[in-house]
Amino acid sequence: AERVRRGYRLALQWLALQQVPVRPSDTTLEIARTAADTIDFVPLDDATAEYNAIRYGGATVHLNDPDVLDTLLARMAQTKTAPRISRFTRAARESQ
């Protein structure tokens, strides 16, 4: 469980480096949504669900694929700067 918490913390630090606007009051789901709306990158949905299950649901082991967070962190490590989503792309997504 501690491994997932640390991994999620690393993911948040990477988002900060990408200048994703995350406020301390944001929930994990809001953070995932903001990240998806800001950068063109792997969605955090699976990693967020895994973290939430352990942090808030009391789970002590991975509930889904055990490599979800590892895969996300590896991809983040390979990506120095994630491509930003343009305001036009964001507007198109919101209209769907």
Secondary structure, DSSP 8 states (H G I E B T S, - for coil): -HHHHHHHHHHHHHHHHTT----TT--HHHHHHHHHHHBSS--SHHHHHHHHHHHTT---S-SS-TTHHHHHHHHHHH-SS--B--HHHHHHHHT-
